[in-house]
Amino acid sequence: MGIEHFELAPGLRICRILNGMWQVAGGHGRIDPRLAVQEIAQYHEAGLTTWDLADIYGPAEDFIGEFRHKLPEREIQSIQALTKWVPDPQRITRAMALAAIERSLRRMRLETIDLVQFHWWDYNNPYYVDALKFLSDLRDEGKIKHVGLTNFDTERMQVMKDAGLKIVSNQVQYSIIDRRPEVKMAGFCKENNSSLLAYGTLCGGFMSEKYLGRPEPAISDLDTQSLRKYKRMIDAWGGWELFQELLSALNQISVRRSASIANVGTRYILDKPSVAGAIIGARLGISHHIADNAQTFNFKLNTDDVSRIDEVCGKSNNLFDAIGDCGDEYR
């Protein structure tokens, strides 16, 4: 069927599986810069050309800049680099916004950034609206093509709408076990011509054959920051026994579809309303799942598949009630 794409905004067509670069920020094993850039090329050649990164993801922006430098001139526009600006909550000035964006431009060797996804830690500090206005100005000046968000809730997106800000996307945690975006966020995005970029879709790697039928691991046994984070999410959702029931159901579906458990988990979220793409982490130079990721585009789930997944999830806790709206786990 080939790689699926989505027009996130005018002039910005992304691959519906984005390669996530949080793993190069630390906590996921030592990254060799040379091998990392070589592996970026392998993803690119496979058609997985969209990268999700951030100014705080260690050398992520530098890796993309180095890879772009190696591309032939005719291919430079074929890579999509979606970065983030994550300032400390404080009074934000235009000079601060400009300095942050120019630093990212230098690191990625770009003249304009495809998408800047803004993150803010503390809603009690109101300067996030000022920051977004400055980013919007920089967009109008051509340094940024589009402005998006990371981990904002629906209430704050309404504040932005009321302020006249144009936001094309919000990146939020969204998986079979974490359906909080379905409560309010997805509907708001549909009504306001915005899209969701889903991360945590594979629960840091738990949603795979590797953990099917396995005894419950202790947090101390988990060797990456992602696994430790999402084990706590699994615990809040319903615990290891119920998660094993979910993995078993996903495995049965994956066998019928000649796919993997990860493929089924990703496909399920890609088929949800307002979802533009799912971000799957890339441990560059350590391990990759390029061929497996691409397999997600070679099948569809039918109503029986979806019903079986939903049947298991109907036994779980409501994470919106337990945690709150999208991003509330960080505040």
N, C-alpha and C positions, 0 to 999 in steps of 0.2 A: 504493500500500500504506500510505502514511502514516508518520509518525515513529514509530520503535520506542522503547519505554521499558523500563526494568528497575527492579525494586524492590531497590535496593542494601541496604536495611535497613528495618525497620518504620517507616513514615511518611516514607520517603525514596525517592521514585520519580524516577529521572533519565532524561534523554534519552540514548540509546545513543551518540550523537555529542556529546561535550562540547566546548565552545568554550574553547580554551586561551589563557591570557593571559600566558604567559612573554614573548611578544613585546613587551609594553609595558614590560618591565623594562630595555630598552636593548639595543643591538646588532642591532636590526632596523629601523632608520629612526626618524625623529622622529615622535612621536605627538601629534596635536592633541587636547587633552582634549574640546573641544566635539564634534568629529567622531567621536571614540571613543564617547562616550555616545550619539550619534545612531545609530551603527552597532550598538551593543548592542541598541537598540530594533528594528532591522531583523532581527537574528538572532531576537530574542524573538518578533516577529510571524510569523516563518516557522516557529515551533514548536521552534526550537533554543534551549531555555530553561535549559540547564545550563551553568554556568561553572566552570572550574578556574582557581584563582588562588592567591596566596600572600602572606604578609606581606612577603616580599622581592622581589615583582614590582612594584617601583616604585609607581605610582598605581593598580594594579589594583583593590584593595579600595575605594579612593575612587571609582573609576568605577562600580563596582557600587552603592555607596551612593548616588551621584548619580542613577543610573538608577532605583533603587528609589524614591527620593524623588519622581520624576516619574510613577510608576505610580499609577493609581487604586487606592484602598484595596482594592477587591475583587480586584485582580490581583496584589497584592504577594506572595501565597503561591505564585504560579505560576512564580517564578524560583527556581532552586536554585543556591546559591553554596557551592562546596566550596573551602575555603581550606587553607593549610598554616601550620604553625609550624616555623620553621627556626632554632633557636637555635645559638649557638656551642657546641661541646662543652666543657662545664665542669660544675661542681657546680650542679645545678638545684634550685631551691627552689619551694615552692608559690606564694610571692609572685611569682616570675618567671613561672610559668605563668599565673597569674591576670592579671598585668599584660599579658602578650602577648595573651591572649584578649580582655580588655576593650578593648584597643587595636583589634583587628580588629572587634569588635562596633561600636565607635564609627565606624570608617571605613566599614563597610558599612551602618550605621544599622539594626542588627538587635538583637533581644533574645536570640536564640539562634542559633547557627551550625549549619547542616545537617550539615557534616562537617569536622572538622579532621584533616588528613593530616600526620602528624609525620615530620620528616626529621632524621637524625643523621649527622654526617660521620665520626665516629671510634668504631668499636666497642671500641677499647681503653679508651675512657672509658665506664664502666658506668652513668653517670647517665641513660642513655636509658630505662632501666626506671623510675626514679623519675619522670622527666618524664611517661611514659605513665600512671603511677599518678595523678599530679596531674591530667592531662587526664581520666582516668576519673572522678575526684572531681568535676571541673567538669561533666562530662556528667551525673552523678547529681544535681547541683545545678541542672541546667537551662540552663546557659550554652552547652552544646554538646549536639547531639542524638546524634552518633555520632563515634567515634574511628577513624581509619584511618592508613595509613602511606604513605610515599613512599620508594622505592628501598631498602627493607630486603631482606635475603636470607632464604632459607628457614630457615637455622640460627637467626637471630635471631627469626624468627616463632615458632619452637618454644620459645625462651626465654620469649617473651611468653605463649605458651599455658601453659607450666609455671608462670608467675607469676600465672595466673588472669585475665589481661587479655583483654577482649573487643575484637577488632579486626575491623571489617567489610570493610576493603579494603586493598589495597596497590597503589600506582601505580608501574608499572615500564615500562621500555622494552620494547616488543613490536611486532615488525613481521615481514614476510615474511623479511627478512634477519637479524633478531635474534630467534631463537626460544628464547633461554635460559630463559624462563619455563616452557617445556614440559618441561624436564629434571626439576625438583623442585617449583617454585613452584606450578604449576597444580594438581598432585595434592594438595599440602598444603592449598591453598585449598578444594578440593572436599571434602576430608575434614573441614575445620574451619569450614564454612559462611561462608567469606570469598570475596571477589571480587577480580578484577584490573581496574584501570583502565589501559589501554594508552596510552602516549605514544610519540612517534617513529614512529608507524605509517606515515607518509608520508615518513620520512627527511628531514624538514625542507623538503620540497618537491621532492626529487629524484624521487620516485615519481610522475611526471607526464609528459604528452606533451612538455612543454618540454625535457626532457633526452633524449628518445628520438632516437637517431641522432646525437647530438651528440658532438664530441670531448671527451676528458677534460679537465675544468677544473683549473687550478692552484688551490691553497688561496687564493692571493692574489687570484684572480679572483672569489671568492665573497663577496657583499656582505652576508650576514647571519651571525650567530653560529650559527644553526641549520644552515645549509648547510655551514659549516666543520666543525661537529661531526659531521654525518652523512656527510660525505665521508670522514672518517677511519674511520667505521664501515664504509662500503662497501669501503674499502681492506682492512680487517681481514677482512671477510666473504669477499672473493674478487676484488676489483678491478673496474675500470671495464668491461672487456670482458665479464665475466660479468654485471655489472649491466645492460649493454645487452641481453644475451640475455634477462634477466628482464623488462626493460621491453618488449621485443618480444613476449614471451609474454603479458604483461598487456594489451598493446595489442590483440592478436588476440582475447582474451577480451572486452575492453571493447567492441570493435566488435560482437561477437555479442550482447552484452547491452545495447546502446544506452546505454552508460555511459562513464565516463572511467577512465583508469588509476588515478587516486586512489580512485575508487569501488571498484574491484576489490581494491586493496590494503587498503582499510578493511574491506570485506565479509569478506575472508579472515580477518582477525583477529577481527572480531565473531563469527564462527562458531566460534571456538575455545572449548574448555571453560574455564569459570571466568571468562571475560571479560564484564564488565558493560557496558563502554563503551570507546570509543576517543576520545582527545583530539586534536583537530585545531586547530592554532594559528590565531588570528585576529589579523591585523595591522591593528588597528582604525584606520580612517581612511586606510589606505594601499591595501589590497587585501582583497577578501573572496571567498569561494566558497560563499555561502549556498545558492544553488540547486543547485550541484554536490554539496555535502555531503548535501543532502536526497535526491538521486538514489540514494545508497547504499542506501536502504530500498526501492527499487523493483524489485529483482531478487535472485535467489539464484544461487550458484555450484553447478554440478553436479559429479559425481565426476570427469568428464573435465577440467574447469577446474582443480580442485584437484590432480589428478595432473600436469597440465602444469606448474603452478607448482612442485610438489614435485620434479619431474624436474630443473628448472634448479637448484633449491636443493641438490639432491643432489651437485652439483659444487663446492659452496662449502666454506669452512673451518668448523669447529665453534667458534662464538664462546664457548660455555660453557667449552671447554678453553682457549681463547685468553685470555679475559677473566675468567671466573668466573661466579658466580651473579648474579642481578639486583642492580643497584646497585654491583657491585664496581668498575665503571669510575670511580666517584667516590672510591674509597678506596685 
